[in-house]
Each structure stands twice: as structure tokens, then as C-alpha cells.
Amino acid sequence: MVGKRGKRGSTNDTLVPCGPDEVRMEDGTVRIMTETELLSRRIDDATEESLDATRRMMAMCEEVSPLTCYT
């Protein structure tokens, strides 16, 4: 079958997984991210990690809060 090999940049039915530094276009092709996109992804990842840490900290504070009333 011609066109079913799943090569990067092809527009066939088989979706090739994107790498961490790649982005899938609307037409199904895969291209390497620009430097701006890579920096934006790093910023988003750092923001998400910070929000997760804040959520964990708030959950710990909520767990400990009732205990401090009895000490």
C-alpha cells in the first residue's frame, strides 16, 4: 500500500506520534517546533508544576488545619 508508511510530513490516515519537540499541524503533518514555541512550552510546563505544588501545599494545610485547633 503506497502512502501508508506513516512518514513524518505525510498526510495519510496513519497518525505518527509527535516527539517532545514537534507539533502536529491541522492537515496532519508533523513539524519541528520553533524556538519561541519551545520556550512557551517550557514556561507552560514550569507554570503547571508550580500550580501542582501549590495545590499539594493547600491540601496539606487543609489536612493539618483541624489538628491545630486541638493543640
N, CA, C and O atoms as a Maestro MAE file, in Angstrom:
{
 s_m_m2io_version
 :::
 2.0.0
}

f_m_ct {
 s_m_title
 :::
 protein
 m_atom[284] {
  # First column is atom index #
  i_m_mmod_type
  r_m_x_coord
  r_m_y_coord
  r_m_z_coord
  i_m_residue_number
  s_m_chain_name
  s_m_pdb_residue_name
  s_m_pdb_atom_name
  i_m_atomic_number
  :::
  1 25 0.842 -1.185 0.000 1 A "MET " " N  " 7
  2 3 0.000 0.000 0.000 1 A "MET " " CA " 6
  3 2 0.883 1.243 0.000 1 A "MET " " C  " 6
  4 15 1.680 1.444 0.916 1 A "MET " " O  " 8
  5 25 0.746 2.033 -0.979 2 A "VAL " " N  " 7
  6 3 1.523 3.255 -1.083 2 A "VAL " " CA " 6
  7 2 0.860 4.331 -0.241 2 A "VAL " " C  " 6
  8 15 -0.365 4.453 -0.246 2 A "VAL " " O  " 8
  9 25 1.657 5.118 0.488 3 A "GLY " " N  " 7
  10 3 1.124 6.213 1.284 3 A "GLY " " CA " 6
  11 2 0.708 5.821 2.684 3 A "GLY " " C  " 6
  12 15 0.191 6.662 3.420 3 A "GLY " " O  " 8
  13 25 0.912 4.577 3.082 4 A "LYS " " N  " 7
  14 3 0.516 4.135 4.418 4 A "LYS " " CA " 6
  15 2 1.730 3.853 5.308 4 A "LYS " " C  " 6
  16 15 1.608 3.147 6.309 4 A "LYS " " O  " 8
  17 25 2.877 4.389 4.961 5 A "ARG " " N  " 7
  18 3 4.076 4.100 5.729 5 A "ARG " " CA " 6
  19 2 4.196 4.940 6.987 5 A "ARG " " C  " 6
  20 15 4.988 4.594 7.864 5 A "ARG " " O  " 8
  21 25 3.453 6.023 7.117 6 A "GLY " " N  " 7
  22 3 3.488 6.847 8.321 6 A "GLY " " CA " 6
  23 2 4.722 7.720 8.423 6 A "GLY " " C  " 6
  24 15 5.215 7.971 9.523 6 A "GLY " " O  " 8
  25 25 5.223 8.184 7.294 7 A "LYS " " N  " 7
  26 3 6.406 9.037 7.324 7 A "LYS " " CA " 6
  27 2 6.037 10.421 7.842 7 A "LYS " " C  " 6
  28 15 4.925 10.899 7.620 7 A "LYS " " O  " 8
  29 25 6.972 11.056 8.528 8 A "ARG " " N  " 7
  30 3 6.747 12.407 9.021 8 A "ARG " " CA " 6
  31 2 6.515 13.337 7.836 8 A "ARG " " C  " 6
  32 15 7.210 13.257 6.823 8 A "ARG " " O  " 8
  33 25 5.538 14.213 7.977 9 A "GLY " " N  " 7
  34 3 5.222 15.164 6.931 9 A "GLY " " CA " 6
  35 2 4.199 14.647 5.932 9 A "GLY " " C  " 6
  36 15 3.761 15.400 5.062 9 A "GLY " " O  " 8
  37 25 3.808 13.383 6.032 10 A "SER " " N  " 7
  38 3 2.816 12.841 5.110 10 A "SER " " CA " 6
  39 2 1.415 13.145 5.626 10 A "SER " " C  " 6
  40 15 1.217 13.409 6.812 10 A "SER " " O  " 8
  41 25 0.457 13.104 4.722 11 A "THR " " N  " 7
  42 3 -0.929 13.410 5.098 11 A "THR " " CA " 6
  43 2 -1.804 12.183 4.944 11 A "THR " " C  " 6
  44 15 -2.929 12.291 4.456 11 A "THR " " O  " 8
  45 25 -1.312 11.005 5.351 12 A "ASN " " N  " 7
  46 3 -2.108 9.790 5.224 12 A "ASN " " CA " 6
  47 2 -2.976 9.598 6.459 12 A "ASN " " C  " 6
  48 15 -2.992 10.441 7.356 12 A "ASN " " O  " 8
  49 25 -3.699 8.475 6.497 13 A "ASP " " N  " 7
  50 3 -4.622 8.202 7.597 13 A "ASP " " CA " 6
  51 2 -3.911 7.814 8.890 13 A "ASP " " C  " 6
  52 15 -4.475 7.979 9.972 13 A "ASP " " O  " 8
  53 25 -2.683 7.303 8.801 14 A "THR " " N  " 7
  54 3 -1.947 6.859 9.973 14 A "THR " " CA " 6
  55 2 -1.306 8.059 10.657 14 A "THR " " C  " 6
  56 15 -0.544 8.796 10.031 14 A "THR " " O  " 8
  57 25 -1.611 8.262 11.944 15 A "LEU " " N  " 7
  58 3 -1.023 9.375 12.675 15 A "LEU " " CA " 6
  59 2 0.277 8.926 13.327 15 A "LEU " " C  " 6
  60 15 0.293 7.998 14.134 15 A "LEU " " O  " 8
  61 25 1.355 9.591 12.969 16 A "VAL " " N  " 7
  62 3 2.655 9.312 13.558 16 A "VAL " " CA " 6
  63 2 2.738 10.084 14.861 16 A "VAL " " C  " 6
  64 15 2.393 11.265 14.884 16 A "VAL " " O  " 8
  65 25 3.184 9.461 15.951 17 A "PRO " " N  " 7
  66 3 3.299 10.194 17.214 17 A "PRO " " CA " 6
  67 2 4.283 11.351 17.089 17 A "PRO " " C  " 6
  68 15 5.321 11.236 16.438 17 A "PRO " " O  " 8
  69 25 3.942 12.456 17.718 18 A "CYS " " N  " 7
  70 3 4.830 13.613 17.740 18 A "CYS " " CA " 6
  71 2 5.870 13.432 18.824 18 A "CYS " " C  " 6
  72 15 5.585 12.858 19.875 18 A "CYS " " O  " 8
  73 25 7.067 13.915 18.576 19 A "GLY " " N  " 7
  74 3 8.105 13.921 19.590 19 A "GLY " " CA " 6
  75 2 7.907 15.105 20.514 19 A "GLY " " C  " 6
  76 15 7.013 15.921 20.291 19 A "GLY " " O  " 8
  77 25 8.736 15.214 21.562 20 A "PRO " " N  " 7
  78 3 8.575 16.316 22.513 20 A "PRO " " CA " 6
  79 2 8.872 17.683 21.909 20 A "PRO " " C  " 6
  80 15 8.438 18.702 22.446 20 A "PRO " " O  " 8
  81 25 9.609 17.717 20.797 21 A "ASP " " N  " 7
  82 3 9.936 18.994 20.166 21 A "ASP " " CA " 6
  83 2 9.251 19.140 18.807 21 A "ASP " " C  " 6
  84 15 9.742 19.846 17.926 21 A "ASP " " O  " 8
  85 25 8.107 18.463 18.649 22 A "GLU " " N  " 7
  86 3 7.364 18.525 17.399 22 A "GLU " " CA " 6
  87 2 5.916 18.923 17.664 22 A "GLU " " C  " 6
  88 15 5.411 18.797 18.779 22 A "GLU " " O  " 8
  89 25 5.269 19.404 16.615 23 A "VAL " " N  " 7
  90 3 3.871 19.804 16.712 23 A "VAL " " CA " 6
  91 2 3.134 19.279 15.481 23 A "VAL " " C  " 6
  92 15 3.672 19.288 14.374 23 A "VAL " " O  " 8
  93 25 1.894 18.820 15.688 24 A "ARG " " N  " 7
  94 3 1.080 18.327 14.578 24 A "ARG " " CA " 6
  95 2 0.260 19.489 14.024 24 A "ARG " " C  " 6
  96 15 -0.409 20.205 14.769 24 A "ARG " " O  " 8
  97 25 0.323 19.661 12.725 25 A "MET " " N  " 7
  98 3 -0.406 20.723 12.052 25 A "MET " " CA " 6
  99 2 -1.854 20.283 11.818 25 A "MET " " C  " 6
  100 15 -2.181 19.110 12.001 25 A "MET " " O  " 8
  101 25 -2.719 21.215 11.416 26 A "GLU " " N  " 7
  102 3 -4.130 20.914 11.180 26 A "GLU " " CA " 6
  103 2 -4.317 19.880 10.074 26 A "GLU " " C  " 6
  104 15 -5.265 19.095 10.111 26 A "GLU " " O  " 8
  105 25 -3.415 19.877 9.087 27 A "ASP " " N  " 7
  106 3 -3.546 18.924 7.980 27 A "ASP " " CA " 6
  107 2 -2.945 17.562 8.304 27 A "ASP " " C  " 6
  108 15 -2.933 16.675 7.451 27 A "ASP " " O  " 8
  109 25 -2.443 17.383 9.535 28 A "GLY " " N  " 7
  110 3 -1.910 16.098 9.967 28 A "GLY " " CA " 6
  111 2 -0.411 15.959 9.839 28 A "GLY " " C  " 6
  112 15 0.161 14.983 10.323 28 A "GLY " " O  " 8
  113 25 0.238 16.917 9.196 29 A "THR " " N  " 7
  114 3 1.689 16.835 9.069 29 A "THR " " CA " 6
  115 2 2.347 17.184 10.395 29 A "THR " " C  " 6
  116 15 1.741 17.827 11.251 29 A "THR " " O  " 8
  117 25 3.589 16.754 10.554 30 A "VAL " " N  " 7
  118 3 4.344 16.996 11.777 30 A "VAL " " CA " 6
  119 2 5.535 17.871 11.430 30 A "VAL " " C  " 6
  120 15 6.228 17.617 10.445 30 A "VAL " " O  " 8
  121 25 5.777 18.898 12.231 31 A "ARG " " N  " 7
  122 3 6.945 19.748 12.008 31 A "ARG " " CA " 6
  123 2 7.629 20.010 13.335 31 A "ARG " " C  " 6
  124 15 7.027 19.865 14.399 31 A "ARG " " O  " 8
  125 25 8.890 20.394 13.262 32 A "ILE " " N  " 7
  126 3 9.658 20.722 14.458 32 A "ILE " " CA " 6
  127 2 9.203 22.083 14.974 32 A "ILE " " C  " 6
  128 15 8.939 22.990 14.185 32 A "ILE " " O  " 8
  129 25 9.110 22.228 16.299 33 A "MET " " N  " 7
  130 3 8.685 23.492 16.910 33 A "MET " " CA " 6
  131 2 9.738 24.574 16.703 33 A "MET " " C  " 6
  132 15 10.934 24.298 16.611 33 A "MET " " O  " 8
  133 25 9.264 25.802 16.632 34 A "THR " " N  " 7
  134 3 10.181 26.933 16.579 34 A "THR " " CA " 6
  135 2 10.740 27.176 17.978 34 A "THR " " C  " 6
  136 15 10.236 26.630 18.959 34 A "THR " " O  " 8
  137 25 11.776 27.993 18.062 35 A "GLU " " N  " 7
  138 3 12.375 28.299 19.361 35 A "GLU " " CA " 6
  139 2 11.359 28.966 20.282 35 A "GLU " " C  " 6
  140 15 11.329 28.691 21.481 35 A "GLU " " O  " 8
  141 25 10.531 29.839 19.724 36 A "THR " " N  " 7
  142 3 9.502 30.511 20.516 36 A "THR " " CA " 6
  143 2 8.500 29.508 21.073 36 A "THR " " C  " 6
  144 15 8.101 29.610 22.234 36 A "THR " " O  " 8
  145 25 8.089 28.539 20.256 37 A "GLU " " N  " 7
  146 3 7.152 27.516 20.721 37 A "GLU " " CA " 6
  147 2 7.775 26.643 21.805 37 A "GLU " " C  " 6
  148 15 7.107 26.274 22.771 37 A "GLU " " O  " 8
  149 25 9.063 26.310 21.644 38 A "LEU " " N  " 7
  150 3 9.748 25.509 22.659 38 A "LEU " " CA " 6
  151 2 9.837 26.258 23.983 38 A "LEU " " C  " 6
  152 15 9.603 25.679 25.044 38 A "LEU " " O  " 8
  153 25 10.177 27.550 23.922 39 A "LEU " " N  " 7
  154 3 10.246 28.354 25.145 39 A "LEU " " CA " 6
  155 2 8.875 28.476 25.794 39 A "LEU " " C  " 6
  156 15 8.753 28.407 27.017 39 A "LEU " " O  " 8
  157 25 7.845 28.657 24.975 40 A "SER " " N  " 7
  158 3 6.486 28.748 25.503 40 A "SER " " CA " 6
  159 2 6.088 27.449 26.189 40 A "SER " " C  " 6
  160 15 5.449 27.479 27.241 40 A "SER " " O  " 8
  161 25 6.455 26.310 25.612 41 A "ARG " " N  " 7
  162 3 6.145 25.022 26.231 41 A "ARG " " CA " 6
  163 2 6.876 24.870 27.560 41 A "ARG " " C  " 6
  164 15 6.301 24.373 28.529 41 A "ARG " " O  " 8
  165 25 8.138 25.293 27.615 42 A "ARG " " N  " 7
  166 3 8.892 25.215 28.873 42 A "ARG " " CA " 6
  167 2 8.254 26.093 29.942 42 A "ARG " " C  " 6
  168 15 8.175 25.696 31.104 42 A "ARG " " O  " 8
  169 25 7.800 27.278 29.559 43 A "ILE " " N  " 7
  170 3 7.132 28.175 30.504 43 A "ILE " " CA " 6
  171 2 5.837 27.542 31.000 43 A "ILE " " C  " 6
  172 15 5.549 27.564 32.197 43 A "ILE " " O  " 8
  173 25 5.053 26.976 30.079 44 A "ASP " " N  " 7
  174 3 3.793 26.323 30.460 44 A "ASP " " CA " 6
  175 2 4.041 25.152 31.404 44 A "ASP " " C  " 6
  176 15 3.304 24.965 32.373 44 A "ASP " " O  " 8
  177 25 5.083 24.359 31.121 45 A "ASP " " N  " 7
  178 3 5.409 23.221 31.989 45 A "ASP " " CA " 6
  179 2 5.800 23.690 33.387 45 A "ASP " " C  " 6
  180 15 5.361 23.112 34.381 45 A "ASP " " O  " 8
  181 25 6.631 24.744 33.470 46 A "ALA " " N  " 7
  182 3 7.045 25.268 34.775 46 A "ALA " " CA " 6
  183 2 5.849 25.830 35.537 46 A "ALA " " C  " 6
  184 15 5.744 25.646 36.750 46 A "ALA " " O  " 8
  185 25 4.949 26.514 34.835 47 A "THR " " N  " 7
  186 3 3.748 27.054 35.469 47 A "THR " " CA " 6
  187 2 2.874 25.937 36.008 47 A "THR " " C  " 6
  188 15 2.359 26.031 37.122 47 A "THR " " O  " 8
  189 25 2.700 24.872 35.221 48 A "GLU " " N  " 7
  190 3 1.875 23.743 35.652 48 A "GLU " " CA " 6
  191 2 2.486 23.053 36.872 48 A "GLU " " C  " 6
  192 15 1.761 22.673 37.792 48 A "GLU " " O  " 8
  193 25 3.811 22.887 36.889 49 A "GLU " " N  " 7
  194 3 4.473 22.290 38.053 49 A "GLU " " CA " 6
  195 2 4.272 23.150 39.295 49 A "GLU " " C  " 6
  196 15 4.040 22.626 40.384 49 A "GLU " " O  " 8
  197 25 4.359 24.466 39.134 50 A "SER " " N  " 7
  198 3 4.169 25.373 40.258 50 A "SER " " CA " 6
  199 2 2.740 25.307 40.784 50 A "SER " " C  " 6
  200 15 2.522 25.287 41.996 50 A "SER " " O  " 8
  201 25 1.771 25.273 39.877 51 A "LEU " " N  " 7
  202 3 0.375 25.172 40.300 51 A "LEU " " CA " 6
  203 2 0.109 23.854 41.020 51 A "LEU " " C  " 6
  204 15 -0.616 23.823 42.014 51 A "LEU " " O  " 8
  205 25 0.696 22.766 40.520 52 A "ASP " " N  " 7
  206 3 0.533 21.470 41.190 52 A "ASP " " CA " 6
  207 2 1.125 21.510 42.593 52 A "ASP " " C  " 6
  208 15 0.523 20.987 43.531 52 A "ASP " " O  " 8
  209 25 2.299 22.125 42.749 53 A "ALA " " N  " 7
  210 3 2.923 22.230 44.065 53 A "ALA " " CA " 6
  211 2 2.058 23.064 45.005 53 A "ALA " " C  " 6
  212 15 1.926 22.734 46.183 53 A "ALA " " O  " 8
  213 25 1.472 24.138 44.490 54 A "THR " " N  " 7
  214 3 0.594 24.975 45.304 54 A "THR " " CA " 6
  215 2 -0.645 24.204 45.737 54 A "THR " " C  " 6
  216 15 -1.081 24.311 46.883 54 A "THR " " O  " 8
  217 25 -1.212 23.427 44.816 55 A "ARG " " N  " 7
  218 3 -2.384 22.613 45.166 55 A "ARG " " CA " 6
  219 2 -2.044 21.591 46.247 55 A "ARG " " C  " 6
  220 15 -2.824 21.384 47.176 55 A "ARG " " O  " 8
  221 25 -0.877 20.952 46.128 56 A "ARG " " N  " 7
  222 3 -0.465 19.982 47.148 56 A "ARG " " CA " 6
  223 2 -0.267 20.668 48.497 56 A "ARG " " C  " 6
  224 15 -0.652 20.126 49.533 56 A "ARG " " O  " 8
  225 25 0.330 21.853 48.486 57 A "MET " " N  " 7
  226 3 0.561 22.596 49.723 57 A "MET " " CA " 6
  227 2 -0.762 23.000 50.367 57 A "MET " " C  " 6
  228 15 -0.917 22.899 51.585 57 A "MET " " O  " 8
  229 25 -1.712 23.455 49.557 58 A "MET " " N  " 7
  230 3 -3.021 23.833 50.092 58 A "MET " " CA " 6
  231 2 -3.732 22.617 50.681 58 A "MET " " C  " 6
  232 15 -4.379 22.725 51.722 58 A "MET " " O  " 8
  233 25 -3.619 21.469 50.028 59 A "ALA " " N  " 7
  234 3 -4.244 20.251 50.540 59 A "ALA " " CA " 6
  235 2 -3.630 19.859 51.878 59 A "ALA " " C  " 6
  236 15 -4.347 19.449 52.791 59 A "ALA " " O  " 8
  237 25 -2.305 19.980 52.004 60 A "MET " " N  " 7
  238 3 -1.653 19.667 53.282 60 A "MET " " CA " 6
  239 2 -2.106 20.626 54.369 60 A "MET " " C  " 6
  240 15 -2.340 20.210 55.504 60 A "MET " " O  " 8
  241 25 -2.231 21.905 54.038 61 A "CYS " " N  " 7
  242 3 -2.686 22.892 55.025 61 A "CYS " " CA " 6
  243 2 -4.112 22.590 55.479 61 A "CYS " " C  " 6
  244 15 -4.434 22.741 56.657 61 A "CYS " " O  " 8
  245 25 -4.957 22.168 54.556 62 A "GLU " " N  " 7
  246 3 -6.333 21.832 54.915 62 A "GLU " " CA " 6
  247 2 -6.389 20.597 55.804 62 A "GLU " " C  " 6
  248 15 -7.248 20.503 56.681 62 A "GLU " " O  " 8
  249 25 -5.477 19.644 55.584 63 A "GLU " " N  " 7
  250 3 -5.430 18.450 56.431 63 A "GLU " " CA " 6
  251 2 -4.968 18.788 57.842 63 A "GLU " " C  " 6
  252 15 -5.494 18.242 58.812 63 A "GLU " " O  " 8
  253 25 -4.005 19.671 57.965 64 A "VAL " " N  " 7
  254 3 -3.403 20.000 59.256 64 A "VAL " " CA " 6
  255 2 -4.246 21.003 60.026 64 A "VAL " " C  " 6
  256 15 -4.209 21.006 61.257 64 A "VAL " " O  " 8
  257 25 -4.992 21.840 59.357 65 A "SER " " N  " 7
  258 3 -5.747 22.909 59.992 65 A "SER " " CA " 6
  259 2 -6.661 22.426 61.115 65 A "SER " " C  " 6
  260 15 -6.644 23.040 62.182 65 A "SER " " O  " 8
  261 25 -7.448 21.384 60.950 66 A "PRO " " N  " 7
  262 3 -8.300 20.933 62.065 66 A "PRO " " CA " 6
  263 2 -7.487 20.419 63.252 66 A "PRO " " C  " 6
  264 15 -7.937 20.517 64.394 66 A "PRO " " O  " 8
  265 25 -6.318 19.883 63.003 67 A "LEU " " N  " 7
  266 3 -5.491 19.351 64.086 67 A "LEU " " CA " 6
  267 2 -4.916 20.458 64.959 67 A "LEU " " C  " 6
  268 15 -4.702 20.246 66.153 67 A "LEU " " O  " 8
  269 25 -4.663 21.624 64.395 68 A "THR " " N  " 7
  270 3 -4.067 22.711 65.172 68 A "THR " " CA " 6
  271 2 -5.047 23.297 66.173 68 A "THR " " C  " 6
  272 15 -4.629 23.939 67.136 68 A "THR " " O  " 8
  273 25 -6.333 23.092 65.971 69 A "CYS " " N  " 7
  274 3 -7.336 23.600 66.909 69 A "CYS " " CA " 6
  275 2 -7.261 22.879 68.253 69 A "CYS " " C  " 6
  276 15 -7.622 23.453 69.281 69 A "CYS " " O  " 8
  277 25 -6.804 21.645 68.258 70 A "TYR " " N  " 7
  278 3 -6.787 20.834 69.470 70 A "TYR " " CA " 6
  279 2 -5.458 20.873 70.211 70 A "TYR " " C  " 6
  280 15 -5.332 20.244 71.262 70 A "TYR " " O  " 8
  281 25 -4.482 21.578 69.708 71 A "THR " " N  " 7
  282 3 -3.183 21.613 70.396 71 A "THR " " CA " 6
  283 2 -3.047 22.835 71.257 71 A "THR " " C  " 6
  284 15 -2.017 23.022 71.905 71 A "THR " " O  " 8
  :::
 }
 m_bond[283] {
  # First column is bond index #
  i_m_from
  i_m_to
  i_m_order
  :::
  1 1 2 1
  2 2 3 1
  3 3 4 2
  4 3 5 1
  5 5 6 1
  6 6 7 1
  7 7 8 2
  8 7 9 1
  9 9 10 1
  10 10 11 1
  11 11 12 2
  12 11 13 1
  13 13 14 1
  14 14 15 1
  15 15 16 2
  16 15 17 1
  17 17 18 1
  18 18 19 1
  19 19 20 2
  20 19 21 1
  21 21 22 1
  22 22 23 1
  23 23 24 2
  24 23 25 1
  25 25 26 1
  26 26 27 1
  27 27 28 2
  28 27 29 1
  29 29 30 1
  30 30 31 1
  31 31 32 2
  32 31 33 1
  33 33 34 1
  34 34 35 1
  35 35 36 2
  36 35 37 1
  37 37 38 1
  38 38 39 1
  39 39 40 2
  40 39 41 1
  41 41 42 1
  42 42 43 1
  43 43 44 2
  44 43 45 1
  45 45 46 1
  46 46 47 1
  47 47 48 2
  48 47 49 1
  49 49 50 1
  50 50 51 1
  51 51 52 2
  52 51 53 1
  53 53 54 1
  54 54 55 1
  55 55 56 2
  56 55 57 1
  57 57 58 1
  58 58 59 1
  59 59 60 2
  60 59 61 1
  61 61 62 1
  62 62 63 1
  63 63 64 2
  64 63 65 1
  65 65 66 1
  66 66 67 1
  67 67 68 2
  68 67 69 1
  69 69 70 1
  70 70 71 1
  71 71 72 2
  72 71 73 1
  73 73 74 1
  74 74 75 1
  75 75 76 2
  76 75 77 1
  77 77 78 1
  78 78 79 1
  79 79 80 2
  80 79 81 1
  81 81 82 1
  82 82 83 1
  83 83 84 2
  84 83 85 1
  85 85 86 1
  86 86 87 1
  87 87 88 2
  88 87 89 1
  89 89 90 1
  90 90 91 1
  91 91 92 2
  92 91 93 1
  93 93 94 1
  94 94 95 1
  95 95 96 2
  96 95 97 1
  97 97 98 1
  98 98 99 1
  99 99 100 2
  100 99 101 1
  101 101 102 1
  102 102 103 1
  103 103 104 2
  104 103 105 1
  105 105 106 1
  106 106 107 1
  107 107 108 2
  108 107 109 1
  109 109 110 1
  110 110 111 1
  111 111 112 2
  112 111 113 1
  113 113 114 1
  114 114 115 1
  115 115 116 2
  116 115 117 1
  117 117 118 1
  118 118 119 1
  119 119 120 2
  120 119 121 1
  121 121 122 1
  122 122 123 1
  123 123 124 2
  124 123 125 1
  125 125 126 1
  126 126 127 1
  127 127 128 2
  128 127 129 1
  129 129 130 1
  130 130 131 1
  131 131 132 2
  132 131 133 1
  133 133 134 1
  134 134 135 1
  135 135 136 2
  136 135 137 1
  137 137 138 1
  138 138 139 1
  139 139 140 2
  140 139 141 1
  141 141 142 1
  142 142 143 1
  143 143 144 2
  144 143 145 1
  145 145 146 1
  146 146 147 1
  147 147 148 2
  148 147 149 1
  149 149 150 1
  150 150 151 1
  151 151 152 2
  152 151 153 1
  153 153 154 1
  154 154 155 1
  155 155 156 2
  156 155 157 1
  157 157 158 1
  158 158 159 1
  159 159 160 2
  160 159 161 1
  161 161 162 1
  162 162 163 1
  163 163 164 2
  164 163 165 1
  165 165 166 1
  166 166 167 1
  167 167 168 2
  168 167 169 1
  169 169 170 1
  170 170 171 1
  171 171 172 2
  172 171 173 1
  173 173 174 1
  174 174 175 1
  175 175 176 2
  176 175 177 1
  177 177 178 1
  178 178 179 1
  179 179 180 2
  180 179 181 1
  181 181 182 1
  182 182 183 1
  183 183 184 2
  184 183 185 1
  185 185 186 1
  186 186 187 1
  187 187 188 2
  188 187 189 1
  189 189 190 1
  190 190 191 1
  191 191 192 2
  192 191 193 1
  193 193 194 1
  194 194 195 1
  195 195 196 2
  196 195 197 1
  197 197 198 1
  198 198 199 1
  199 199 200 2
  200 199 201 1
  201 201 202 1
  202 202 203 1
  203 203 204 2
  204 203 205 1
  205 205 206 1
  206 206 207 1
  207 207 208 2
  208 207 209 1
  209 209 210 1
  210 210 211 1
  211 211 212 2
  212 211 213 1
  213 213 214 1
  214 214 215 1
  215 215 216 2
  216 215 217 1
  217 217 218 1
  218 218 219 1
  219 219 220 2
  220 219 221 1
  221 221 222 1
  222 222 223 1
  223 223 224 2
  224 223 225 1
  225 225 226 1
  226 226 227 1
  227 227 228 2
  228 227 229 1
  229 229 230 1
  230 230 231 1
  231 231 232 2
  232 231 233 1
  233 233 234 1
  234 234 235 1
  235 235 236 2
  236 235 237 1
  237 237 238 1
  238 238 239 1
  239 239 240 2
  240 239 241 1
  241 241 242 1
  242 242 243 1
  243 243 244 2
  244 243 245 1
  245 245 246 1
  246 246 247 1
  247 247 248 2
  248 247 249 1
  249 249 250 1
  250 250 251 1
  251 251 252 2
  252 251 253 1
  253 253 254 1
  254 254 255 1
  255 255 256 2
  256 255 257 1
  257 257 258 1
  258 258 259 1
  259 259 260 2
  260 259 261 1
  261 261 262 1
  262 262 263 1
  263 263 264 2
  264 263 265 1
  265 265 266 1
  266 266 267 1
  267 267 268 2
  268 267 269 1
  269 269 270 1
  270 270 271 1
  271 271 272 2
  272 271 273 1
  273 273 274 1
  274 274 275 1
  275 275 276 2
  276 275 277 1
  277 277 278 1
  278 278 279 1
  279 279 280 2
  280 279 281 1
  281 281 282 1
  282 282 283 1
  283 283 284 2
  :::
 }
}
